[in-house]
Amino acid sequence: MENKNILSEMQTELKAPKGQRNNFGNYSYRSAEDILEAVKPLLAKHSVALLSNDDIVEVKDRVYVKTTVILIDSERKAFASATGWAREDEVKKGMDVAQITGSSASYSSKRAL
């Protein structure tokens, strides 16, 4: 099967419901963990692996987390990738700098996935 067909099949088969709830904002959302749990059986079914890498990038005095995800087939050839970006807040009430970066990394990962 061609890689583009695998990707198309996986996109069609993937169901990642919005399993999280923000009661303050009154909306449902999906986390990166929700997406990963939903995609794991499809990775096994199609003999592909998903790799993820975060980079910290500074653009015009602002700090961003850049996440790149790559699908690798059973022959270890990359055939699809996507990138997500999230800007870090300089200050976020109730969070230290590590938590701010972690929050941005989670959002960036979700966007890339």
Chimera marker file (.cmm) of the C-alpha trace (Angstrom):
<marker_set name="trace">
<marker id="1" x="0.000" y="0.000" z="0.000" r="1" g="1" b="0" radius="0.5"/>
<marker id="2" x="1.298" y="3.450" z="-0.834" r="1" g="1" b="0" radius="0.5"/>
<marker id="3" x="2.086" y="5.808" z="2.035" r="1" g="1" b="0" radius="0.5"/>
<marker id="4" x="-0.412" y="8.406" z="0.848" r="1" g="1" b="0" radius="0.5"/>
<marker id="5" x="-3.140" y="5.754" z="1.077" r="1" g="1" b="0" radius="0.5"/>
<marker id="6" x="-2.071" y="4.886" z="4.625" r="1" g="1" b="0" radius="0.5"/>
<marker id="7" x="-2.308" y="8.525" z="5.633" r="1" g="1" b="0" radius="0.5"/>
<marker id="8" x="-5.707" y="8.923" z="3.999" r="1" g="1" b="0" radius="0.5"/>
<marker id="9" x="-6.997" y="5.765" z="5.673" r="1" g="1" b="0" radius="0.5"/>
<marker id="10" x="-5.682" y="6.816" z="9.067" r="1" g="1" b="0" radius="0.5"/>
<marker id="11" x="-7.273" y="10.250" z="8.751" r="1" g="1" b="0" radius="0.5"/>
<marker id="12" x="-10.589" y="8.642" z="7.824" r="1" g="1" b="0" radius="0.5"/>
<marker id="13" x="-10.430" y="6.095" z="10.643" r="1" g="1" b="0" radius="0.5"/>
<marker id="14" x="-9.192" y="8.414" z="13.396" r="1" g="1" b="0" radius="0.5"/>
<marker id="15" x="-11.868" y="9.394" z="15.878" r="1" g="1" b="0" radius="0.5"/>
<marker id="16" x="-10.563" y="11.623" z="18.657" r="1" g="1" b="0" radius="0.5"/>
<marker id="17" x="-13.557" y="12.953" z="20.570" r="1" g="1" b="0" radius="0.5"/>
<marker id="18" x="-13.377" y="16.023" z="22.731" r="1" g="1" b="0" radius="0.5"/>
<marker id="19" x="-12.988" y="14.167" z="26.008" r="1" g="1" b="0" radius="0.5"/>
<marker id="20" x="-11.999" y="17.126" z="28.182" r="1" g="1" b="0" radius="0.5"/>
<marker id="21" x="-14.178" y="19.885" z="29.593" r="1" g="1" b="0" radius="0.5"/>
<marker id="22" x="-13.367" y="23.486" z="30.513" r="1" g="1" b="0" radius="0.5"/>
<marker id="23" x="-16.190" y="24.444" z="32.861" r="1" g="1" b="0" radius="0.5"/>
<marker id="24" x="-14.925" y="28.000" z="33.282" r="1" g="1" b="0" radius="0.5"/>
<marker id="25" x="-15.034" y="28.664" z="29.521" r="1" g="1" b="0" radius="0.5"/>
<marker id="26" x="-17.989" y="26.302" z="29.010" r="1" g="1" b="0" radius="0.5"/>
<marker id="27" x="-16.482" y="24.300" z="26.148" r="1" g="1" b="0" radius="0.5"/>
<marker id="28" x="-15.215" y="20.799" z="25.383" r="1" g="1" b="0" radius="0.5"/>
<marker id="29" x="-11.815" y="20.101" z="23.888" r="1" g="1" b="0" radius="0.5"/>
<marker id="30" x="-9.425" y="17.270" z="23.067" r="1" g="1" b="0" radius="0.5"/>
<marker id="31" x="-5.958" y="17.050" z="24.565" r="1" g="1" b="0" radius="0.5"/>
<marker id="32" x="-2.801" y="15.816" z="22.871" r="1" g="1" b="0" radius="0.5"/>
<marker id="33" x="-3.118" y="12.721" z="25.079" r="1" g="1" b="0" radius="0.5"/>
<marker id="34" x="-6.673" y="12.120" z="23.762" r="1" g="1" b="0" radius="0.5"/>
<marker id="35" x="-5.386" y="12.284" z="20.184" r="1" g="1" b="0" radius="0.5"/>
<marker id="36" x="-2.446" y="9.977" z="20.913" r="1" g="1" b="0" radius="0.5"/>
<marker id="37" x="-4.657" y="7.374" z="22.596" r="1" g="1" b="0" radius="0.5"/>
<marker id="38" x="-6.984" y="7.410" z="19.593" r="1" g="1" b="0" radius="0.5"/>
<marker id="39" x="-4.172" y="7.124" z="17.044" r="1" g="1" b="0" radius="0.5"/>
<marker id="40" x="-2.159" y="4.326" z="18.720" r="1" g="1" b="0" radius="0.5"/>
<marker id="41" x="-4.331" y="1.451" z="17.397" r="1" g="1" b="0" radius="0.5"/>
<marker id="42" x="-4.122" y="2.942" z="13.889" r="1" g="1" b="0" radius="0.5"/>
<marker id="43" x="-0.340" y="3.165" z="14.094" r="1" g="1" b="0" radius="0.5"/>
<marker id="44" x="-0.194" y="-0.539" z="14.936" r="1" g="1" b="0" radius="0.5"/>
<marker id="45" x="-2.751" y="-1.470" z="12.271" r="1" g="1" b="0" radius="0.5"/>
<marker id="46" x="-0.834" y="0.322" z="9.512" r="1" g="1" b="0" radius="0.5"/>
<marker id="47" x="2.692" y="-0.486" z="10.792" r="1" g="1" b="0" radius="0.5"/>
<marker id="48" x="3.692" y="3.131" z="11.192" r="1" g="1" b="0" radius="0.5"/>
<marker id="49" x="5.251" y="5.098" z="14.018" r="1" g="1" b="0" radius="0.5"/>
<marker id="50" x="4.691" y="8.656" z="15.093" r="1" g="1" b="0" radius="0.5"/>
<marker id="51" x="7.655" y="10.735" z="16.234" r="1" g="1" b="0" radius="0.5"/>
<marker id="52" x="7.333" y="14.095" z="17.946" r="1" g="1" b="0" radius="0.5"/>
<marker id="53" x="9.940" y="16.763" z="18.651" r="1" g="1" b="0" radius="0.5"/>
<marker id="54" x="9.673" y="20.115" z="20.426" r="1" g="1" b="0" radius="0.5"/>
<marker id="55" x="11.924" y="23.101" z="19.770" r="1" g="1" b="0" radius="0.5"/>
<marker id="56" x="12.000" y="26.440" z="21.557" r="1" g="1" b="0" radius="0.5"/>
<marker id="57" x="12.148" y="29.255" z="18.986" r="1" g="1" b="0" radius="0.5"/>
<marker id="58" x="12.517" y="32.986" z="19.563" r="1" g="1" b="0" radius="0.5"/>
<marker id="59" x="10.818" y="35.263" z="17.022" r="1" g="1" b="0" radius="0.5"/>
<marker id="60" x="10.925" y="39.041" z="17.482" r="1" g="1" b="0" radius="0.5"/>
<marker id="61" x="11.531" y="38.790" z="21.236" r="1" g="1" b="0" radius="0.5"/>
<marker id="62" x="8.700" y="36.274" z="21.724" r="1" g="1" b="0" radius="0.5"/>
<marker id="63" x="9.234" y="32.642" z="22.668" r="1" g="1" b="0" radius="0.5"/>
<marker id="64" x="7.367" y="29.885" z="20.831" r="1" g="1" b="0" radius="0.5"/>
<marker id="65" x="7.219" y="26.136" z="21.214" r="1" g="1" b="0" radius="0.5"/>
<marker id="66" x="7.411" y="24.491" z="17.801" r="1" g="1" b="0" radius="0.5"/>
<marker id="67" x="6.313" y="20.845" z="17.648" r="1" g="1" b="0" radius="0.5"/>
<marker id="68" x="6.956" y="18.676" z="14.625" r="1" g="1" b="0" radius="0.5"/>
<marker id="69" x="5.325" y="15.264" z="14.276" r="1" g="1" b="0" radius="0.5"/>
<marker id="70" x="6.438" y="12.775" z="11.640" r="1" g="1" b="0" radius="0.5"/>
<marker id="71" x="4.842" y="9.528" z="10.473" r="1" g="1" b="0" radius="0.5"/>
<marker id="72" x="7.378" y="6.820" z="9.677" r="1" g="1" b="0" radius="0.5"/>
<marker id="73" x="6.434" y="3.656" z="7.771" r="1" g="1" b="0" radius="0.5"/>
<marker id="74" x="7.645" y="0.135" z="8.535" r="1" g="1" b="0" radius="0.5"/>
<marker id="75" x="10.644" y="0.655" z="6.249" r="1" g="1" b="0" radius="0.5"/>
<marker id="76" x="11.594" y="3.744" z="8.314" r="1" g="1" b="0" radius="0.5"/>
<marker id="77" x="10.830" y="6.257" z="5.622" r="1" g="1" b="0" radius="0.5"/>
<marker id="78" x="9.149" y="9.478" z="6.672" r="1" g="1" b="0" radius="0.5"/>
<marker id="79" x="6.068" y="10.138" z="4.612" r="1" g="1" b="0" radius="0.5"/>
<marker id="80" x="4.094" y="12.787" z="6.440" r="1" g="1" b="0" radius="0.5"/>
<marker id="81" x="4.856" y="15.580" z="8.841" r="1" g="1" b="0" radius="0.5"/>
<marker id="82" x="3.081" y="18.495" z="10.443" r="1" g="1" b="0" radius="0.5"/>
<marker id="83" x="4.142" y="21.387" z="12.623" r="1" g="1" b="0" radius="0.5"/>
<marker id="84" x="2.299" y="23.157" z="15.406" r="1" g="1" b="0" radius="0.5"/>
<marker id="85" x="3.274" y="26.407" z="17.082" r="1" g="1" b="0" radius="0.5"/>
<marker id="86" x="2.264" y="27.974" z="20.387" r="1" g="1" b="0" radius="0.5"/>
<marker id="87" x="3.503" y="31.253" z="21.842" r="1" g="1" b="0" radius="0.5"/>
<marker id="88" x="4.510" y="31.311" z="25.478" r="1" g="1" b="0" radius="0.5"/>
<marker id="89" x="2.915" y="33.951" z="27.641" r="1" g="1" b="0" radius="0.5"/>
<marker id="90" x="5.485" y="36.092" z="29.389" r="1" g="1" b="0" radius="0.5"/>
<marker id="91" x="3.507" y="35.807" z="32.608" r="1" g="1" b="0" radius="0.5"/>
<marker id="92" x="0.533" y="33.628" z="33.414" r="1" g="1" b="0" radius="0.5"/>
<marker id="93" x="-1.124" y="34.027" z="36.799" r="1" g="1" b="0" radius="0.5"/>
<marker id="94" x="-0.503" y="31.038" z="39.051" r="1" g="1" b="0" radius="0.5"/>
<marker id="95" x="2.137" y="29.441" z="36.773" r="1" g="1" b="0" radius="0.5"/>
<marker id="96" x="5.897" y="29.358" z="37.015" r="1" g="1" b="0" radius="0.5"/>
<marker id="97" x="8.032" y="29.475" z="33.843" r="1" g="1" b="0" radius="0.5"/>
<marker id="98" x="8.242" y="25.678" z="33.528" r="1" g="1" b="0" radius="0.5"/>
<marker id="99" x="4.452" y="25.403" z="33.677" r="1" g="1" b="0" radius="0.5"/>
<marker id="100" x="4.075" y="28.146" z="31.057" r="1" g="1" b="0" radius="0.5"/>
<marker id="101" x="6.431" y="26.284" z="28.715" r="1" g="1" b="0" radius="0.5"/>
<marker id="102" x="4.689" y="22.980" z="29.436" r="1" g="1" b="0" radius="0.5"/>
<marker id="103" x="1.294" y="24.484" z="28.691" r="1" g="1" b="0" radius="0.5"/>
<marker id="104" x="2.574" y="25.901" z="25.400" r="1" g="1" b="0" radius="0.5"/>
<marker id="105" x="4.199" y="22.578" z="24.507" r="1" g="1" b="0" radius="0.5"/>
<marker id="106" x="0.916" y="20.733" z="25.129" r="1" g="1" b="0" radius="0.5"/>
<marker id="107" x="-0.975" y="23.120" z="22.874" r="1" g="1" b="0" radius="0.5"/>
<marker id="108" x="1.709" y="23.014" z="20.184" r="1" g="1" b="0" radius="0.5"/>
<marker id="109" x="1.682" y="19.201" z="20.248" r="1" g="1" b="0" radius="0.5"/>
<marker id="110" x="-2.093" y="19.129" z="19.906" r="1" g="1" b="0" radius="0.5"/>
<marker id="111" x="-1.939" y="21.480" z="16.917" r="1" g="1" b="0" radius="0.5"/>
<marker id="112" x="0.735" y="19.361" z="15.204" r="1" g="1" b="0" radius="0.5"/>
<marker id="113" x="-1.145" y="16.121" z="15.819" r="1" g="1" b="0" radius="0.5"/>
<link id1="1" id2="2" r="1" g="1" b="0" radius="0.2"/>
<link id1="2" id2="3" r="1" g="1" b="0" radius="0.2"/>
<link id1="3" id2="4" r="1" g="1" b="0" radius="0.2"/>
<link id1="4" id2="5" r="1" g="1" b="0" radius="0.2"/>
<link id1="5" id2="6" r="1" g="1" b="0" radius="0.2"/>
<link id1="6" id2="7" r="1" g="1" b="0" radius="0.2"/>
<link id1="7" id2="8" r="1" g="1" b="0" radius="0.2"/>
<link id1="8" id2="9" r="1" g="1" b="0" radius="0.2"/>
<link id1="9" id2="10" r="1" g="1" b="0" radius="0.2"/>
<link id1="10" id2="11" r="1" g="1" b="0" radius="0.2"/>
<link id1="11" id2="12" r="1" g="1" b="0" radius="0.2"/>
<link id1="12" id2="13" r="1" g="1" b="0" radius="0.2"/>
<link id1="13" id2="14" r="1" g="1" b="0" radius="0.2"/>
<link id1="14" id2="15" r="1" g="1" b="0" radius="0.2"/>
<link id1="15" id2="16" r="1" g="1" b="0" radius="0.2"/>
<link id1="16" id2="17" r="1" g="1" b="0" radius="0.2"/>
<link id1="17" id2="18" r="1" g="1" b="0" radius="0.2"/>
<link id1="18" id2="19" r="1" g="1" b="0" radius="0.2"/>
<link id1="19" id2="20" r="1" g="1" b="0" radius="0.2"/>
<link id1="20" id2="21" r="1" g="1" b="0" radius="0.2"/>
<link id1="21" id2="22" r="1" g="1" b="0" radius="0.2"/>
<link id1="22" id2="23" r="1" g="1" b="0" radius="0.2"/>
<link id1="23" id2="24" r="1" g="1" b="0" radius="0.2"/>
<link id1="24" id2="25" r="1" g="1" b="0" radius="0.2"/>
<link id1="25" id2="26" r="1" g="1" b="0" radius="0.2"/>
<link id1="26" id2="27" r="1" g="1" b="0" radius="0.2"/>
<link id1="27" id2="28" r="1" g="1" b="0" radius="0.2"/>
<link id1="28" id2="29" r="1" g="1" b="0" radius="0.2"/>
<link id1="29" id2="30" r="1" g="1" b="0" radius="0.2"/>
<link id1="30" id2="31" r="1" g="1" b="0" radius="0.2"/>
<link id1="31" id2="32" r="1" g="1" b="0" radius="0.2"/>
<link id1="32" id2="33" r="1" g="1" b="0" radius="0.2"/>
<link id1="33" id2="34" r="1" g="1" b="0" radius="0.2"/>
<link id1="34" id2="35" r="1" g="1" b="0" radius="0.2"/>
<link id1="35" id2="36" r="1" g="1" b="0" radius="0.2"/>
<link id1="36" id2="37" r="1" g="1" b="0" radius="0.2"/>
<link id1="37" id2="38" r="1" g="1" b="0" radius="0.2"/>
<link id1="38" id2="39" r="1" g="1" b="0" radius="0.2"/>
<link id1="39" id2="40" r="1" g="1" b="0" radius="0.2"/>
<link id1="40" id2="41" r="1" g="1" b="0" radius="0.2"/>
<link id1="41" id2="42" r="1" g="1" b="0" radius="0.2"/>
<link id1="42" id2="43" r="1" g="1" b="0" radius="0.2"/>
<link id1="43" id2="44" r="1" g="1" b="0" radius="0.2"/>
<link id1="44" id2="45" r="1" g="1" b="0" radius="0.2"/>
<link id1="45" id2="46" r="1" g="1" b="0" radius="0.2"/>
<link id1="46" id2="47" r="1" g="1" b="0" radius="0.2"/>
<link id1="47" id2="48" r="1" g="1" b="0" radius="0.2"/>
<link id1="48" id2="49" r="1" g="1" b="0" radius="0.2"/>
<link id1="49" id2="50" r="1" g="1" b="0" radius="0.2"/>
<link id1="50" id2="51" r="1" g="1" b="0" radius="0.2"/>
<link id1="51" id2="52" r="1" g="1" b="0" radius="0.2"/>
<link id1="52" id2="53" r="1" g="1" b="0" radius="0.2"/>
<link id1="53" id2="54" r="1" g="1" b="0" radius="0.2"/>
<link id1="54" id2="55" r="1" g="1" b="0" radius="0.2"/>
<link id1="55" id2="56" r="1" g="1" b="0" radius="0.2"/>
<link id1="56" id2="57" r="1" g="1" b="0" radius="0.2"/>
<link id1="57" id2="58" r="1" g="1" b="0" radius="0.2"/>
<link id1="58" id2="59" r="1" g="1" b="0" radius="0.2"/>
<link id1="59" id2="60" r="1" g="1" b="0" radius="0.2"/>
<link id1="60" id2="61" r="1" g="1" b="0" radius="0.2"/>
<link id1="61" id2="62" r="1" g="1" b="0" radius="0.2"/>
<link id1="62" id2="63" r="1" g="1" b="0" radius="0.2"/>
<link id1="63" id2="64" r="1" g="1" b="0" radius="0.2"/>
<link id1="64" id2="65" r="1" g="1" b="0" radius="0.2"/>
<link id1="65" id2="66" r="1" g="1" b="0" radius="0.2"/>
<link id1="66" id2="67" r="1" g="1" b="0" radius="0.2"/>
<link id1="67" id2="68" r="1" g="1" b="0" radius="0.2"/>
<link id1="68" id2="69" r="1" g="1" b="0" radius="0.2"/>
<link id1="69" id2="70" r="1" g="1" b="0" radius="0.2"/>
<link id1="70" id2="71" r="1" g="1" b="0" radius="0.2"/>
<link id1="71" id2="72" r="1" g="1" b="0" radius="0.2"/>
<link id1="72" id2="73" r="1" g="1" b="0" radius="0.2"/>
<link id1="73" id2="74" r="1" g="1" b="0" radius="0.2"/>
<link id1="74" id2="75" r="1" g="1" b="0" radius="0.2"/>
<link id1="75" id2="76" r="1" g="1" b="0" radius="0.2"/>
<link id1="76" id2="77" r="1" g="1" b="0" radius="0.2"/>
<link id1="77" id2="78" r="1" g="1" b="0" radius="0.2"/>
<link id1="78" id2="79" r="1" g="1" b="0" radius="0.2"/>
<link id1="79" id2="80" r="1" g="1" b="0" radius="0.2"/>
<link id1="80" id2="81" r="1" g="1" b="0" radius="0.2"/>
<link id1="81" id2="82" r="1" g="1" b="0" radius="0.2"/>
<link id1="82" id2="83" r="1" g="1" b="0" radius="0.2"/>
<link id1="83" id2="84" r="1" g="1" b="0" radius="0.2"/>
<link id1="84" id2="85" r="1" g="1" b="0" radius="0.2"/>
<link id1="85" id2="86" r="1" g="1" b="0" radius="0.2"/>
<link id1="86" id2="87" r="1" g="1" b="0" radius="0.2"/>
<link id1="87" id2="88" r="1" g="1" b="0" radius="0.2"/>
<link id1="88" id2="89" r="1" g="1" b="0" radius="0.2"/>
<link id1="89" id2="90" r="1" g="1" b="0" radius="0.2"/>
<link id1="90" id2="91" r="1" g="1" b="0" radius="0.2"/>
<link id1="91" id2="92" r="1" g="1" b="0" radius="0.2"/>
<link id1="92" id2="93" r="1" g="1" b="0" radius="0.2"/>
<link id1="93" id2="94" r="1" g="1" b="0" radius="0.2"/>
<link id1="94" id2="95" r="1" g="1" b="0" radius="0.2"/>
<link id1="95" id2="96" r="1" g="1" b="0" radius="0.2"/>
<link id1="96" id2="97" r="1" g="1" b="0" radius="0.2"/>
<link id1="97" id2="98" r="1" g="1" b="0" radius="0.2"/>
<link id1="98" id2="99" r="1" g="1" b="0" radius="0.2"/>
<link id1="99" id2="100" r="1" g="1" b="0" radius="0.2"/>
<link id1="100" id2="101" r="1" g="1" b="0" radius="0.2"/>
<link id1="101" id2="102" r="1" g="1" b="0" radius="0.2"/>
<link id1="102" id2="103" r="1" g="1" b="0" radius="0.2"/>
<link id1="103" id2="104" r="1" g="1" b="0" radius="0.2"/>
<link id1="104" id2="105" r="1" g="1" b="0" radius="0.2"/>
<link id1="105" id2="106" r="1" g="1" b="0" radius="0.2"/>
<link id1="106" id2="107" r="1" g="1" b="0" radius="0.2"/>
<link id1="107" id2="108" r="1" g="1" b="0" radius="0.2"/>
<link id1="108" id2="109" r="1" g="1" b="0" radius="0.2"/>
<link id1="109" id2="110" r="1" g="1" b="0" radius="0.2"/>
<link id1="110" id2="111" r="1" g="1" b="0" radius="0.2"/>
<link id1="111" id2="112" r="1" g="1" b="0" radius="0.2"/>
<link id1="112" id2="113" r="1" g="1" b="0" radius="0.2"/>
</marker_set>
